[in-house]
Amino acid sequence: MTDHPVERVLAVAAHADDEILGAGGTLAVHRAAGHPVMLLILSTSGTSRPGTAHDHAQVQAHRTACAQKVADLYGAELALGDLPDNRFDTVPQLRLAQTVEDAVRGWRPTIVYSHSAADLSRDHQLTATAVAAATRPQPGTSVRTVLAWEVRSATEWGIHQPLRPTWFQPLTDDALALRRQALEIYASELRPWPHTRSIKALEHQVRVRGAEVGVDAAEAFDVIRHLPGLTGRPA
């Protein structure tokens, strides 16, 4: 990650909590550097879970409230989509791509974080495809870097080409603390140890990624595209 003062960040998450599972520490580093951050959450729906319409409405309200609390914690802009949870493949893919394109056009990010197409989750795969479409390297685009994050209980369980991270963001103690606060906001989405989406496993994850590159803690990404030396928004 560069420290250019006009770096603008967009994180595109299929579901509320994916943005923190994938890049919670890295977004905290951006925040500390004064980089404007926008969170695009494509779904806060709970329709994939058993229950009545009233139950689903309560889940959605809770997830929406959590996403807003996290955005406030990071000082980030928040945009919410209305796609159905675990059913992104039931909506026109043009609608999904245009939702991301609208955010890219409006926010003019220089760096975009989102899902890996290697994930087990179909929603994650389709989000990765939509981000690829929305960040095509056309003349005049603001986007210089596109990175795919890993989401525990999705990326490591995928059956496609595994994610092989080549971009590592070292995390400071302050970034780790902010990430932990955000994970606690999403406590209802976490699981008890030894599930890979438990607090303990998530803390081990950043320590292992850090050890892989000789630092105390890090988050890891697959580089989809990077244009070095081209920072800031084009005229």
C-alpha angles and dihedrals in degrees: 000000000000125000095221108148095230097049107137119199132209122184114192113197127180092211137018105271097031090093091060096039089052105035111358094129095041092051087052089055089051090049092052089051091054095247115154111244131199124191117205110192110188097195138021090165123130098193094119090067124083115260146079128298087262091054091049091050090052092050091050093048091050094048091047091051091049092050090052092049090051092048090051090048090055095039087239135150112247129211121180127203125201103225118143115257113257090357104085087128090066095064127071108275090221088064091053093047092046091052089058093040091054090054092048092048094047100040098036095210123194093201128034126194122193147131132317119244085222092073123116091227113092089208089057093048092051091047090053090052092048091050091050089053094045094049099046107154097249123157111279096022116146093212115101101160132035118185131183117217130206122243116199114238090026111046098042092046096052120122097208130077104324120243110260106190118215099166119069127185114202112223125219123216089256091053091050091050092052091047090052091051091052092048089052089054087056092045092130089063094052127089135215122267131302089037111107090236095057121115090247093052092045091052091049089050095062091044092053092046089049092051089053089065100030101259133110096252138354145164119232132218141181112236110234093172137346130178105192119211093021106103133153129034120306119246 
